[in-house]
Amino acid sequence: MIEVINKCFPQQVKEWEPKLKEMIPSYGIKLVENPELLEEVHASTAQILGLNKN
């Protein structure tokens, strides 16, 4: 999806970047290089989707 946005709206992406980062905390960050953020995103996603084991 982000690739489509970048291809279709290359002039607007810089302007939209703050909102994209708000909606997608890992936007522009390689999670393989940031294990703390990966864990945070994984936990948040699991909670939102109701995948947490109880």
C-alpha positions as CSV (number, residue, x, y, z in Angstrom):
1,M,0.0,0.0,0.0
2,I,2.8,2.4,0.9
3,E,4.5,1.6,-2.4
4,V,1.3,2.5,-4.3
5,I,1.1,5.8,-2.4
6,N,4.8,6.6,-3.2
7,K,4.3,5.8,-6.9
8,C,1.0,7.6,-7.3
9,F,1.7,10.7,-5.2
10,P,5.5,11.3,-5.2
11,Q,5.1,15.0,-4.7
12,Q,2.8,14.7,-1.7
13,V,4.6,12.0,0.2
14,K,6.9,14.4,2.1
15,E,3.9,16.6,3.1
16,W,2.0,13.5,4.2
17,E,5.0,11.9,6.1
18,P,4.0,13.1,9.6
19,K,0.5,11.7,9.2
20,L,1.9,8.4,7.8
21,K,4.2,8.1,10.7
22,E,1.3,8.8,13.1
23,M,-0.7,6.0,11.5
24,I,2.2,3.6,10.9
25,P,4.8,4.0,13.7
26,S,7.3,2.0,11.8
27,Y,7.0,4.0,8.6
28,G,10.5,4.6,7.2
29,I,12.2,2.5,9.8
30,K,13.7,-0.9,9.1
31,L,12.4,-3.1,11.8
32,V,15.2,-5.6,11.4
33,E,17.5,-2.8,12.6
34,N,15.2,-1.8,15.5
35,P,14.1,-4.8,17.5
36,E,12.6,-2.7,20.2
37,L,10.2,-1.0,17.8
38,L,9.5,-4.4,16.2
39,E,8.4,-5.8,19.5
40,E,6.2,-2.8,20.2
41,V,4.5,-3.0,16.8
42,H,4.0,-6.7,17.2
43,A,2.5,-6.4,20.7
44,S,0.2,-3.5,19.6
45,T,-1.0,-5.4,16.5
46,A,-1.7,-8.5,18.5
47,Q,-3.7,-6.6,21.1
48,I,-5.7,-4.7,18.4
49,L,-6.5,-8.0,16.6
50,G,-7.3,-9.8,19.8
51,L,-4.5,-12.3,19.3
52,N,-3.2,-12.1,22.9
53,K,-3.2,-15.3,24.8
54,N,-5.2,-15.1,28.1
